[in-house]
Amino acid sequence: MRQYLIASLFLFLLAACGAETNEPETAAEAPPGTDIHLYDLTSDGASHVTHITDRQGYDNQPHFTPDGSTVLFTSDRTGNMDTFAYNVKDGSIRQVTTTEEGEYSPTVTPRSTTFSVIRMDLNQVQELWQYPLSGSGAASKVAMIDRVGYHTWVGSDRVLFFRLGRPATLQLVTVGTADTTIVAENVGRSLNRVPGKRASAYLINLSDESRELRTYDWDTGGSEAFAVPIEGGQDFAVAPDGSVLMAVDGVLYRYAPGLDWEQVAELGLAGTTRLSVSPDGTLLAVVADRG
């Protein structure tokens, strides 16, 4: 139960600090029931393959490994928020972390043998740590920072991260240090690398009625708007071809550079949120509320 309360407080703090969220807004509530679904993704649409998870409880924050063989995700199935790994080929699930702390947003690091997480300790401090993908070996702190909400890697030695605050900010930190630089304010929770480019993508809230999707250039430090997100959308993924995917109310949309948003598929899901695309662009993991 302690981990349920900590997890709910984590989500509440994100909402209070300006992050977009569809999740609980009081620390007295348990995390929402969510499942992860797997779809075949083509240029013509998306077709449902299987439930990665199908149970009462919190299964969320999917992330494909670089070879596309595994989907890492966060789950409360053991009473703790731990990282689990779904094998795409045989459908098996194994537990990767077993800790007193809670781990969120698993993301494979550039080393490919480790993955980074937002770790919430028993004092409710949110830091950036990394663990071996094998599940055995010591964990280590990535950088000397706290109040971390979400993150994405910038090359092998820097991390872009969502930092809780008023307003919430997008910051850049060098691995092993506390040296941070503010990149933007009032940002959304979805942070993605742009495949094939030295750039990352994020969403910024300019006002209550104005939002942009932007890229952050790793080399120049500059940011440039490239699209207006679909109305009602908050989470997005960037496919290998550079197109952007968003799901709103069970409908999947795609944006291609130089074009407008187009409807890709009716997913048949309710309360769709986080998305993850496999490195080869053929699979899509989608989080949705349980019915």
N, C-alpha and C positions, 0 to 999 in steps of 0.2 A: 504493500500500500504506500510505503514511503516513496518508492520510485514513481508510482502513479501521481502523487502530489507534486513531486519534483518536476515530472514531465509536464504536468498541467501548468505549473508556474512558469516553466520555460516558454510555453506557448502563449501564456497570458502576457508575459513581459514583451514578447515580440509584437503582440497586438497593441499594447500600451505605448510602445515606442515607435509606432507608425508603420510597422511591417504589415503587409496585407496577409490575412489569414482567415481560413474558414473554420478554425478549430476553437476549443473551449476558451472562454474568457474569464473563468474563475478557477482559482487554485483548488477549490473543493471538488471539482469534477474530475473524473477519470478521462484519459485521452479518448478521442472518438474512435468508433469502430471503422476501420478502413482496410481495404484489400488492395492487392497489387494484381493487375491483369496483364497478360502478355498478348501482343498482336503482331501478326505479319504485316509489314509495312511495304507498300509498293507505290509507284508513281500514280496509280489509279485509286488508291484507297488503303484501308486497313481492315483486316479480318481477325476475329478473336481466335486465339490459339488455346489458351488455358488460363485458369487462375494460378498465379504463382502462390498466392495465399488465399484461403477461403475458410475463415474462422472468425468467431467473435474476438475482438481485441484490436490492437494497433499494429498494423504492418504498413510501413511507409518508407519514403525517401529512397527509392530504388536507384541503383547506379551500376551500369555495365562495366565489367573489367575490360581492359584493352583488347583482349582476344575475343570478346563477345560470348565467351562460354559460360559466364557466371553473372548473376545479378546480386549485388550486395544490397541489403536493406536493413532497416531498423525494426525491431519487434519487441513486444512486451510479453511474449509467450512464456517466459520463464519467471515472470514477476518483476524482472528488471528490464530496462531498455538496453538491449544488447544488439550486436551486429550478427546477421545471419547471411548465408550464401546459398543461392538457388542455382542448381546445375541445369542449364538450359537443355542439355541433351537428354538427361534421364529423369528430370523433375525432382531430384532429391534435394533436401535442405539440410545444411549443417550449421551448427553454432560456431561462430568465429571468436567472439569475446564472451568472457564469463567474469564479470567484475561487479564490485559494489557500486561503482559509478554508473551513470547512464551514458551511452554512446549514441550520437545522432549523426545523420548526413554522411555515411561512409563514402569516401572518395579515394580511388586509387591514386597514389602519388606517382610522380615521374619515374621513380625507381622501379615501379611495377611489382616489387616484392612486398610493399607495405601499403597501407591505406590510412588516410587521415580521417579524423572524426571530431565533432564537437563533443567534448566530454564534460558532463555536468557532475561535479563531485557532491559529496553528502552535505557540503556547505553551500550548495547551489551556485558554485562558481563555474562559469562556462569558459573552457579553455580549448586550445587546439592541440590534439595529440595524434600520434600515429602508432599503428599496431602491425605486426607481421600478417600478411595475407594467409599464411599457413595456419594461423591460430596458435602457434607456439613461439615463445620468445618474449623479450621484454618490450614494454611500451615506452615511448619517449615523448617529451613535449616538443612540438614543432617550433613554437615561438613564445616569447614571454608576454603574452597578451591575454586579456580576459574579455568578458562580455561579448563573446563571439556567437553569432547566430548561424551564419551560413558561410561557405567558402568555396573557392576554386583556385587551382594552382596556376601560377604564372611562370612558366618554365620550371626549372628544377630547384630554384632557390628563393622564390617569392610566392606569396599567397595574397589573393584579393579576398577580403572577408567583410561580411555584414556585421557592423558593431552596434550593439544595443545602445540607445541614447535618445535624447530629444534634441534634434531629430536623429533617426537612425542614419548611420553613415556607411559608405563603402570606403574601406581603407586598404592600403597595401603595406605588407610587412615582409621583411627579409627573414628567412629561416634562421632560428637560433638567436634572434635579437628581439628587442622591444621597439625597434625603430619603425614607426608607422607614418604613413602619409595619407591624408584624406583625399579621396578621388572625387566623391560626390556625396550629396546629402539627399535624404528622403528617397532612398532606394527600396526596391522590392527584394524579396527573398531569393529569387531565382538568379543564379550566377552560373555562366556556362563558358567553356572554352569554345572558340570558333575554330572548327577543324581546318587544317591546312594554312592557318594564318597565326601570326604572333599577336593574337588579340583575344579578348574576352568580351562577353556580352552581358548586359544587365538592363534592368528596367528602372526608370527614374520617374518619380511623381513630381511633376512641375507645379501642379495645383490640384484642387479637387476635380477639375474637369480636363486636365491636360497631362498626358503621360507619353513617354518615349522609350523605345528600345534603342540602346546605345552600345557602341563598341569601345573598349579601352585598348589602346595601342600599347603593347608591352615595351616598345623601344622608345617612343616619343613621349609616352605618358598622356597623350591627348585622347579626348573622347569625342565621338561623332555619332549623331542620331542617324539611324537607318530605317526606322519604321515606327508607326503608331500601333501599339498593341491592340488586338481585337477587344472590343468592348466586353467587360466582365472578366477578361483573362488576367491572370497574375503569374502563373507558372508557365515556363516555356523551355523548349529544348532546341538545340541547333544540330541539324542533320549534317552528314559528311559533305553534302553538296552545297552547304551554306544556307539552305532554307530553314525557316523557323517554324516550329510546331507549337500550337496552343490548343488546349481543350477547354471548352466552356459548356457547362450543363450537358455533358455527354456528347458534344459535337466536336470533332477534330478539325482544326483549320491549319492551313499551311500558307506561309508567306515566302515568296521567292524574291531575291533582290531585283528591283526594277519592276516588279509586278505588285498586284494587290492581294489581300487575303482571299483564299478560296476554301470552300468547304471540302474536306477530304473524305470524311466518313461519319456516320452515326455510330457511336461506340456502344450505345445501349447501356450506358452507365449513369449513375447519379452522383453529383457532387465531385466531379473530376478535378484533380488538383495537379500533383507533381507528375512530370514526364521524364523519361530517359530513353534515348535512342542508342541502339547498338552501334559500335564503331563502323560496321559495314553498311549501316542504314537499313537493314532488312527487318529489324525487330524494334518494337516500341513497348516499353513498360509504362503503365498508367495506373495512378492511384485513384481510387474512387471510394465514396462512402458505402457502407453496407446498407442494404435495403431495409 
